[in-house]
Amino acid sequence: MQEFIQFVVEALVDHPEEVVIEGFREDGGVVYELQCHPDDVGKVIGRNGRTITAIRTLISNAAAGKGQSRVSLEIVE
């Protein structure tokens, strides 16, 4: 899952070398924290949050297909 998020986010940003994703278990699920260049945060979030919502939907559906419980993605600035 982490590689998938990395692939999608790196395709969106201008500074793909600064994309860092860390995952950890929390309350029966997995939380992924995304860090990127400050200029790229807006590109990841998208207009009215549509891009980040789409990424979160993709990873939630992928996790459900694999039988995992809850997966979330947070942007750390």
Buried (B, 14 or more C-beta within 10 A) or exposed (E): BEEEBBEBBBEBBEEBEBBEBEBEEEEEEBBBBBBBBEEBBEBBBBEEEEBBEEBBEBBBEBBEEEEBEEBBBEBEE
